[in-house]
Amino acid sequence: DLNIGHNNIQSRGILEFAGQIPKMNSLAFLSLGSNPWEESPHEVIEECAAALLHAVIQNTSIKWLDVAEYLPQYRLLRYYFDLNAGGRRLLQSS
């Protein structure tokens, strides 16, 4: 588990961090909430959410990412959390 909530992370930081998430193979739960990036303009939030979605698609170990439900890609994020929790890595290797 990794909790980096309440750390004054701006949108640029989220974008950089999201690029590293696919390499974090043992990461199951990640909390990013209560950071200033969530108060960015809508276009910036969309970009951050898309980067997080890409990271979750690439990293099959992530079962939960604590993000706000108002994110544009929240339903897709939930879909991949559920797939990952159900063993998507096993399905891909068979």
Protein Blocks (a to p, Z undefined) as FASTA:
>chain_A
ZZfehklpafklmmmmmmmmmmmmmbmbdcfehifklmgcfklmmmmmmmmmmmmmmmmk
bmbdcddfkbmklmmmmmmmmmmmnopmmmmmZZ
